Structure formats: structure tokens, C-alpha cells
Amino acid sequence: MSFTAHIKEALDSGDPLVRKWFMVENNYLPFVLCALYVFFVKRLGPDLMKNRKPFDLRSVMIVYNFSIVCVYIYCLYGLIHVLTTTDAIKYVCSPFDLKNNPDHFTYKAATLCWIICIVKYAEFADTVFFVLRKKNNLITNLHVIHHASLPIIGWIFLRTERNAFQVVPGVINSFVHVIMYTYYGLAAIGPEVQKHLWWKKHLTKLQMVSFLPSKYCNLQHTFVF
């Protein structure tokens, strides 16, 4: 079997229902959007803003950040509700069949994880705001790689994952992003609020620690199956 055939087989190994969802079924659009994002924030955007004054986007950023917070709170609450009100917890790191029923816990969990993956495209705006405000010093390679890779990782995850393991990184990711975007939203209000945000230094630590439970569950899944 050729390498291309192996890749196709792997990407078609996930739940057939999830593979038909928006931005999951398409094999090219996620890559195109991520490539356009990189091109804009690294080349086109800075060139367009070179001889322009930076935009004042404070109000837009406040609305944007707290909107993202609301989405992640919804996903976090939904995933925790699924885990604590059904027998879903016993399926974590175990295979399951997705039920084509909006009221079934497997469908709810998959839908919420899909929403989280879709929001990653909206988070391109983080860097776009830097460009429009001419904060190019904040557009580091690590920042761009992070934002450009997450939608692809989410796409692969939804195309291949058939375990309730998806709930674990979904809960962790939602929690971390609620904290992160709450900070960003408050910081956008202005210096009078920023001086009280003493917990900024702990955000990076929280992001690093958040990877550990997901890695543990992923290793457990690998050795069991």
C-alpha cells in the first residue's frame, strides 16, 4: 500500500458521521485557510499597514474576547454535564459508537468538541488584531505556528478519533481558554484594569500543565489498543 493510501486510510478511520460535518469533510479547506492566515499576518497584513496609522480596536477586542469566553464556557459546561450526568465517564479512553441522536451523550460530546475546533479558526483574529494595531513585535513565529497548527490538529483529530478520549482535551482546552480570553478581555479595557491582572504570569504555566492529563490519557489509549 502506498504512502498516500495509508494517509487516506488513517483519515477515514474516524466516525463516519463526524467525518461528514462542516470543515471536517473537506480535505483542503482547513489547509487553505491556515495558509492564508499565515500569509496575511506575516506578509500581506504588515505590508498593507506599513504606511497606515494603527487602528483603535479596543471595543472590538473587548466584544471579541468575551464572546470567545462565552463559547468556551458553553462547551466546558456541556462537556462536564455530559460526563457527570451519564455513564460517559466509563468510555473515556475506550471505543464507542457515535449515536446519530442529538440527545445521546456521544453526539453531544462530539458536537461540543467540533465547536471547539471550529472556534480555532475564529481565533485567527488574535493575530489579525496585532497586525491592524501594528503590534508586529507580538507576532512571533511560535504564536503564528500555534494558531496555524491547531485547526489542522483539530481536523485530524475529528477525522481519526473514535474514542471518548476527545472529551478530555475538550474539557482542558475549554477551561484554559476561558481563563486566557477572560484575561485578554479585561486587559483590552485599559490600564486601569490591567494593573489588577496579577495572574498574567500564571497563564503560561497553566497552558503547559494542561497538556499533561491529555498526554496521559492518550498513552493509555495507545497501550490498550
C-alpha positions as CSV (number, residue, x, y, z in Angstrom):
1,M,0.0,0.0,0.0
2,S,1.4,3.4,-1.0
3,F,2.0,6.2,1.5
4,T,-0.9,8.2,0.1
5,A,-3.2,5.2,0.6
6,H,-2.0,4.9,4.2
7,I,-2.8,8.6,4.8
8,K,-6.2,8.3,3.3
9,E,-7.0,5.1,5.3
10,A,-5.9,6.9,8.5
11,L,-8.0,10.0,7.8
12,D,-11.0,7.8,7.0
13,S,-10.7,5.8,10.2
14,G,-12.8,8.1,12.4
15,D,-16.5,8.1,13.0
16,P,-18.3,8.2,9.6
17,L,-20.9,10.7,10.9
18,V,-18.4,13.2,12.2
19,R,-16.3,12.9,9.0
20,K,-19.3,14.5,7.1
21,W,-19.5,17.6,9.4
22,F,-18.7,21.1,8.2
23,M,-14.9,21.8,8.0
24,V,-14.2,18.1,8.7
25,E,-15.3,16.5,5.5
26,N,-13.3,18.9,3.3
27,N,-9.7,17.7,2.7
28,Y,-8.3,21.0,1.5
29,L,-10.1,24.0,3.1
30,P,-8.5,23.7,6.5
31,F,-5.1,23.8,5.0
32,V,-6.0,26.7,2.6
33,L,-7.4,28.8,5.5
34,C,-4.4,28.2,7.7
35,A,-2.1,29.1,4.8
36,L,-4.0,32.3,4.1
37,Y,-3.8,33.2,7.8
38,V,0.0,32.8,7.8
39,F,0.4,34.8,4.5
40,F,-1.8,37.6,5.8
41,V,-0.2,38.0,9.3
42,K,3.4,37.5,8.1
43,R,3.4,39.3,4.8
44,L,0.2,40.9,3.4
45,G,-1.1,42.5,6.6
46,P,2.1,44.2,7.7
47,D,2.7,45.4,4.1
48,L,-0.8,47.0,4.0
49,M,-0.4,48.6,7.4
50,K,3.2,49.9,6.7
51,N,2.1,53.4,5.8
52,R,-1.1,53.5,7.8
53,K,-1.9,54.5,11.3
54,P,-2.8,51.7,13.7
55,F,-6.5,51.0,14.3
56,D,-8.1,51.6,17.7
57,L,-9.8,48.2,18.2
58,R,-10.4,48.3,21.9
59,S,-14.2,48.0,21.8
60,V,-14.0,45.3,19.1
61,M,-11.4,43.3,21.1
62,I,-13.5,43.5,24.3
63,V,-16.5,42.1,22.5
64,Y,-14.5,39.5,20.6
65,N,-12.6,38.2,23.7
66,F,-15.7,37.9,25.9
67,S,-17.6,36.3,23.0
68,I,-14.9,33.6,22.8
69,V,-15.2,33.2,26.6
70,C,-18.9,32.6,26.3
71,V,-18.4,29.9,23.7
72,Y,-15.8,28.1,25.8
73,I,-17.9,28.3,28.9
74,Y,-20.8,26.8,26.9
75,C,-18.5,23.9,25.7
76,L,-16.9,23.4,29.2
77,Y,-20.3,23.3,30.9
78,G,-21.7,21.0,28.2
79,L,-18.8,18.5,28.4
80,I,-18.8,18.4,32.2
81,H,-22.6,18.0,32.1
82,V,-22.2,15.0,29.7
83,L,-19.6,13.4,31.9
84,T,-21.3,13.8,35.2
85,T,-25.0,13.1,34.2
86,T,-24.5,10.0,32.1
87,D,-22.3,6.9,32.1
88,A,-19.9,8.7,29.6
89,I,-17.1,8.7,32.1
90,K,-16.5,5.0,31.7
91,Y,-16.0,5.4,28.0
92,V,-13.1,7.8,28.3
93,C,-10.1,6.2,26.6
94,S,-12.4,3.5,25.3
95,P,-14.0,3.0,21.9
96,F,-17.6,4.0,21.3
97,D,-20.1,4.2,18.5
98,L,-21.5,7.7,17.9
99,K,-25.2,7.7,18.0
100,N,-27.0,9.8,15.4
101,N,-29.2,11.3,18.1
102,P,-28.7,14.9,19.4
103,D,-29.8,13.8,22.9
104,H,-27.3,11.0,23.2
105,F,-24.1,11.8,25.2
106,T,-21.8,10.6,22.4
107,Y,-23.4,13.0,19.9
108,K,-23.3,15.9,22.4
109,A,-19.7,15.3,23.3
110,A,-18.6,15.1,19.6
111,T,-20.6,18.2,18.7
112,L,-19.0,20.2,21.5
113,C,-15.5,19.1,20.6
114,W,-16.3,20.1,16.9
115,I,-17.4,23.5,18.1
116,I,-14.1,23.9,19.9
117,C,-12.2,23.0,16.7
118,I,-14.3,25.5,14.7
119,V,-13.5,28.3,17.2
120,K,-9.8,27.8,16.4
121,Y,-10.4,29.5,13.0
122,A,-12.1,32.5,14.8
123,E,-9.0,32.8,17.0
124,F,-7.0,33.8,13.9
125,A,-8.4,37.2,14.8
126,D,-5.9,37.3,17.8
127,T,-3.1,37.9,15.3
128,V,-5.1,40.0,12.9
129,F,-5.7,42.5,15.7
130,F,-1.9,42.6,16.2
131,V,-1.5,43.4,12.5
132,L,-4.2,46.1,12.4
133,R,-2.8,47.7,15.6
134,K,0.8,47.5,14.3
135,K,1.9,45.3,17.2
136,N,4.2,43.3,14.9
137,N,6.6,42.6,17.7
138,L,4.0,40.4,19.2
139,I,3.6,38.3,16.1
140,T,6.3,35.7,16.9
141,N,6.9,32.6,14.9
142,L,5.7,30.5,17.9
143,H,2.5,32.5,18.1
144,V,1.8,32.0,14.4
145,I,2.7,28.3,14.4
146,H,0.4,27.8,17.3
147,H,-2.6,29.4,15.7
148,A,-2.0,27.9,12.3
149,S,-1.5,24.4,13.5
150,L,-4.4,24.0,15.9
151,P,-7.2,23.9,13.2
152,I,-5.2,21.2,11.4
153,I,-4.7,19.2,14.5
154,G,-8.4,19.5,15.3
155,W,-9.3,18.4,11.8
156,I,-7.0,15.3,12.0
157,F,-8.4,14.6,15.5
158,L,-12.1,14.7,14.3
159,R,-11.2,12.6,11.2
160,T,-9.5,9.9,13.1
161,E,-10.7,9.8,16.7
162,R,-13.3,7.2,17.7
163,N,-12.9,7.3,21.4
164,A,-14.4,9.3,24.2
165,F,-10.9,10.5,24.8
166,Q,-11.9,13.6,22.8
167,V,-13.8,14.8,25.9
168,V,-10.6,15.0,27.9
169,P,-8.7,17.6,25.8
170,G,-12.0,19.3,25.2
171,V,-12.6,20.0,28.9
172,I,-9.0,21.0,29.5
173,N,-8.8,23.2,26.4
174,S,-12.1,24.9,27.2
175,F,-11.1,25.6,30.8
176,V,-7.7,27.1,29.8
177,H,-9.2,29.3,27.1
178,V,-11.9,30.6,29.5
179,I,-9.1,31.9,31.7
180,M,-7.0,33.1,28.8
181,Y,-9.7,35.1,27.0
182,T,-11.1,36.5,30.2
183,Y,-7.7,37.9,30.8
184,Y,-7.4,39.3,27.3
185,G,-10.9,40.8,27.5
186,L,-10.1,42.5,30.8
187,A,-6.7,43.7,29.6
188,A,-8.4,45.2,26.5
189,I,-10.4,47.5,28.7
190,G,-7.4,49.6,29.6
191,P,-4.5,50.3,32.0
192,E,-7.0,50.9,34.9
193,V,-7.9,47.2,34.7
194,Q,-4.5,45.8,33.6
195,K,-2.8,46.8,36.8
196,H,-5.0,44.4,38.7
197,L,-4.4,41.4,36.5
198,W,-1.7,39.9,38.7
199,W,-2.3,36.4,37.4
200,K,-0.9,37.1,33.9
201,K,2.4,35.3,34.8
202,H,0.5,32.1,35.6
203,L,-1.2,31.8,32.2
204,T,1.8,30.2,30.5
205,K,2.2,27.8,33.4
206,L,-1.5,26.8,33.2
207,Q,-1.1,26.2,29.5
208,M,1.9,23.9,30.0
209,V,0.4,21.9,32.8
210,S,-2.8,21.5,30.8
211,F,-1.1,19.2,28.4
212,L,-0.2,16.5,31.0
213,P,-3.6,14.9,31.5
214,S,-4.3,14.7,27.8
215,K,-0.9,13.0,27.2
216,Y,-1.6,10.5,29.9
217,C,-5.0,9.5,28.5
218,N,-3.5,9.4,25.0
219,L,-0.8,7.0,26.2
220,Q,-3.3,4.8,28.0
221,H,-5.4,4.6,24.8
222,T,-2.3,3.7,22.8
223,F,-1.2,0.8,25.1
224,V,-4.7,-0.6,25.5
225,F,-5.4,-0.7,21.8
